[in-house]
């Protein structure tokens, strides 16, 4: 995707993703809110591991 439109498109996409995650955090019941950052960390860690395995 980035080869067709350039790297500059990643900034708005990431901003939208952060906004959606913040909205999900605010919309979640108070007792469940901790799941949003925990899920974000788990998904991010999985993506980093995938990228490292592809590069090396």
LUMTOR-338176 format. One record per residue: x, y, z of N, C-alpha, C, CB in turn. Coordinates in pm, whole numbers, plus 32768, in hexadecimal, padded with zeros to 4 digits. Glycine has a CB too. Layout:
N
   n_x   n_y   n_z  ca_x  ca_y  ca_z   c_x   c_y   c_z  cb_x  cb_y  cb_z
     X     Y     Z     X     Y     Z     X     Y     Z     X     Y     Z
...
This chain:
56
   n_x   n_y   n_z  ca_x  ca_y  ca_z   c_x   c_y   c_z  cb_x  cb_y  cb_z
  8051  7F89  8000  8000  8000  8000  8055  807D  8000  7FA4  8000  8077
  80BE  807F  8050  810E  80FA  805A  815B  8115  7FD9  816F  80F0  80CE
  8179  80B0  7F8C  81C1  80C9  7F0F  8169  8112  7EA9  81F4  8046  7ED4
  80E6  8100  7EB3  808C  8141  7E55  806C  81D1  7E7D  800B  80F1  7E4A
  8061  81ED  7EFE  8037  8272  7F2A  80A2  82BC  7F7A  7FBB  8267  7F7D
  810B  8279  7FA1  8176  82BA  7FEC  8168  82A7  8082  817A  834C  7FCD
  81D3  82C2  80C8  81D5  82B1  8159  8182  8319  81A2  8262  82B4  818C
  8167  838C  8162  811F  83F8  81A5  8091  83CF  81CC  8119  8472  814B
  805A  8369  818C  7FD2  833F  81AB  7FCB  82F6  8231  7F9C  82E5  813B
  803B  82C7  8265  803A  827E  82E4  8016  82D6  835A  80C0  823F  82FC
  803D  8354  8357  801E  83AE  83C7  7F88  83BF  83DB  805F  8435  83B0
  7F3A  83E0  8374  7EA9  83E8  838B  7E69  8363  83B2  7E66  841C  830F
  7E9B  82F5  837A  7E64  8272  839E  7E7D  8253  8431  7EA0  8205  8347
  7EF4  8271  8461  7F13  8259  84EE  7EC4  82B6  8548  7FA9  826B  8508
  7EAF  8332  851D  7E5F  8390  856C  7DCE  835F  8577  7E63  841D  852D
  7D98  832B  850A  7D10  82F5  850D  7D0A  827A  8569  7CE1  82CF  847F
  7D6D  8224  8561  7D6F  81AD  85B6  7D75  81D3  8649  7DE7  8153  8592
  7DC8  8234  866C  7DD2  825F  86F7  7D4E  829D  8724  7E45  82C5  8708
  7D0F  82EB  86CD  7C8D  8325  86EF  7C23  82BB  8706  7C61  8382  8681
  7C21  8255  86B1  7BBF  81E9  86C2  7BD9  819A  8743  7BC4  818B  864A
  7C57  8181  8761  7C77  8139  87DC  7C53  818B  8857  7D0A  8115  87E0
  7C69  820F  8850  7C42  8265  88BF  7BAA  8264  88D0  7C76  82F5  88AA
  7B62  8269  8861  7AD0  8261  8868  7AA0  81DD  88A3  7A95  8273  87DE
  7AE1  8171  887D  7AC0  80EE  88B7  7ADD  80ED  894C  7B0F  807F  8871
  7B4C  8129  8973  7B6F  8132  8A01  7B04  817F  8A4E  7BF7  8177  8A13
  7AD9  81F0  8A16  7A74  8243  8A5B  79EB  8201  8A5C  7A6A  82CC  8A17
  79CB  81B2  89F5  7948  8173  89EC  793E  80F3  8A40  7929  8153  895C
  79B0  80BB  8A65  79AF  803F  8AB2  7985  805A  8B42  7A3A  7FFC  8AAF
  7945  7FF8  8B80  7928  8007  8C0E  79A9  8018  8C5E  78D9  7F8D  8C42
  79A1  8060  8CCB  7A19  8083  8D19  7A6B  8008  8D40  79F0  80CF  8D96
  7A2B  7F9C  8D64  7A74  7F24  8D90  7ABD  7EE0  8D1C  7A13  7EC1  8DD1
  7A92  7EF7  8CA0  7ACD  7EB4  8C2D  7B30  7F0B  8BE1  7A62  7E88  8BCF
  7B3F  7F89  8C08  7B95  7FE6  8BBD  7C25  7FB9  8BB5  7B8F  806F  8BFB
  7C56  7F73  8C18  7CE2  7F48  8C18  7CFF  7EE9  8BA5  7D06  7F05  8C9F
  7C97  7EA9  8B6F  7CA9  7E4C  8B01  7CD5  7E8E  8A80  7C2C  7E01  8AE9
  7CB1  7F0D  8A6D  7CD6  7F51  89F0  7D6E  7F64  89E8  7C8E  7FDA  89E7
  7DB0  7F9F  8A4C  7E42  7FAB  8A41  7E8A  7F25  8A46  7E76  8003  8AAF
  7E54  7EC6  8A91  7E93  7E41  8A94  7E8A  7E01  8A0A  7E4F  7DE5  8AFF
  7E17  7E0A  89C9  7E08  7DD4  8942  7E62  7E1A  88DF  7D78  7DE0  8913
  7E70  7E9E  88ED  7EC7  7EEA  8896  7F59  7EBD  88A5  7EBB  7F81  88B3
  7F83  7EA7  8920  800C  7E78  8939  8020  7DEC  88FF  802B  7E78  89D1
  7FBF  7D94  8911  7FCD  7D0C  88DE  7FD1  7D09  8844  7F5A  7CB4  8911
  7F78  7D54  8806  7F77  7D59  8773  7FF8  7D9A  8740  7EFB  7DA7  873F
  8023  7E07  877F  809F  7E4A  8756  8118  7DF0  8765  80B3  7EC8  87A7
  811D  7DA6  87D3  818D  7D49  87E8  818D  7CDB  877F  8186  7D0C  8874
  8118  7CAA  875E  810F  7C44  86F6  813C  7C78  866E  8081  7C10  86ED
  8117  7CF3  864F  8141  7D2E  85D0  81D8  7D47  85CC  80F7  7DB2  85B8
  8210  7D72  863B  82A1  7D86  8641  82E8  7D01  862E  82CB  7DC8  86C7
  82B8  7C98  8672  82F5  7C14  8662  82EA  7BE4  85D3  82B3  7BAE  86C0
  8279  7BFA  8593  8268  7BD3  8507  82CB  7C1E  84AE  81D8  7BEE  84D8
  82D7  7CA1  84C2  8332  7CF2  8470  83C3  7CC7  8485  8322  7D86  8491
  83E9  7CAA  8500  8471  7C7D  851B  848B  7BF8  84D7  848A  7C72  85B3
  8429  7B9E  84DA  843D  7B1D  8499  8447  7B2C  8401  83CB  7ABC  84BD
  8403  7B8C  83C8  840A  7BA3  8337  8491  7BDF  8310  8398  7BFF  8308
  84C1  7C3F  8361  853D  7C85  8341  85B5  7C2A  8355  854B  7D03  8398
  85B5  7BD9  83BF  8628  7B83  83DC  8606  7AFA  83B1  8650  7B86  8470
